[in-house]
Amino acid sequence: MFSLKCKIDEKQMQEMTDKAAIKAANMVVNRMYVQVGKGVVHRVLYIIGASSVALVAWLHNRGLL
């Protein structure tokens, strides 16, 4: 086989670390948005469920069910 030996200068190293840092930050932000979205969906579904139970109870008390 063959081996590749290349030297990276300081500027190239800085560019690589900057790109890696930006990518890592974007991943953290995306995960945060996913967690926030899950929390919102959970709360909305909870409210819908509680409202449905309340509506059924109200309709039952009125004799409509």
HELIX and SHEET records of a PDB file:
HELIX    1   1 GLU A   10  ASN A   61  1                                  52    
END                                                                             
